[in-house]
Amino acid sequence: MHLNPILAAMGGYPLAEIQMRARSLRQAGRPLIDFSIGDPREPTPEFIRAALKQAVPTVSQYPTTVGLAELREAIAGYLHRRFDVSVDSGSQVIPTTGSKEGIFHTPFAFVEPGAGQGVVYGTPGYPVYERGARFAGAVVDPVRLGGDFVLRAADISEESWERARLVWSCSPHNPTGAITSGNELADLLKRSRAEGAWFLSDECYVDLYEDDAPGSVLQVAGPDLTGTLAFYSCSKRSGMTGYRSGAIIGDAEAIAALVNLRAGAGVAPPEFVQSAAVAAWSDDDHAAERRAIFANKRAVLRKAFEALELPVVGSTAALYLWVAVDDDVAVTMQLLERGVVVSPGRVFGAGGEGYIRLALVPTIDECEHAVDVLVECLGS
């Protein structure tokens, strides 16, 4: 069978392979506590589910690419409450079918295939930055992150800056939970503008944090949001992973280009999902409740690694604990045999070796049980 050579070269999605293995163990009757995939199990708030049910139409029709006006207005309202920024809901906001889909497709609007244009991103990082760049025909420019796992403008080589067409940042960071400061975001945006590159800020975890709330590139971009796009999601903030509901906010010229691209791809979210998202973006209380749940899980799991004297790096936000170990693959396999599923850091790219990632997905009781397994297994 002949495949697109890019697809053949990249192989399977690493996290999907881990999840398939865990599923096969479950089917064999093995009880597992699964920290490998960031898919929380807390129920989606009832008011969000009710909004979706009420919006299911008698007659099904295609959604528009620009989305419902009330959804774009709800997102703009959230951004004003959360970041004290004002955006034009008519020209600076577009809904997506989850942030992952939007992240993957965005390079197709801005990269000239085969022209040597670069897409810069930090590694370890979210694998979709690389995948979208490769399929769009870009040169991939991964930047190995330093010990705090924050991407800074000075980390990017002059050669990479010269060919950069897109520059990705992720804060709070997946997989480490590290936070990029407002000044660091401003520096990345300033240099991107100077080099004629679009600065893309993945902020889908921005409402999951322990102490100080992470900022947004929208706060340092100016009212026109020139040269930048920010990516958001209802998945973790509102427990809507299966709804596939996200948004892109930014430069009106870039949003118009994305509308044009996306109209031809048929990726507009269903309007009943958009109605559920209106409810989600319009309410902050449920997000605070979920934030507290994840903080409690993080605190429970930290006890194990403190007892083991294993460093927890970053991990103050997002949905993850990032833990230094001797051999991430060996530790992953060792824990799997004891019924605890984690992700080896190397699946997130160069620089992830020697770390494991735990997604704060299992229940508090399961986290408590996992502490016992972790201490017993890794302490021996």
Secondary structure, DSSP 8 states (H G I E B T S, - for coil): ----HHHHHH-S-HHHHHHHHHHHHHHTT---EE-SS----S---HHHHHHHHHH--SS-----TT--HHHHHHHHHHHHHHH-----TTTSEEEESSHHHHHHHTHHHH--TTS--EEEEEES--HHHHHHHHHTT-EEEEEE--TT----GGGS-HHHHHHEEEEEEESS-TTT-----HHHHHHHHHHHHHHT-EEEEE-TTTT-BSSS----GGGTSTTTTTTEEEEEESHHHHT-GGG--EEEEE-HHHHHHHHHHHHHHT----HHHHHHHHHHHT--HHHHHHHHHHHHHHHHHHHHHHHHT--EES-SBTTEEEEE-S-HHHHHHHHHHTTEE-EEGGGG-TT-TTEEEEES-S-HHHHHHHHHHHHHHH--
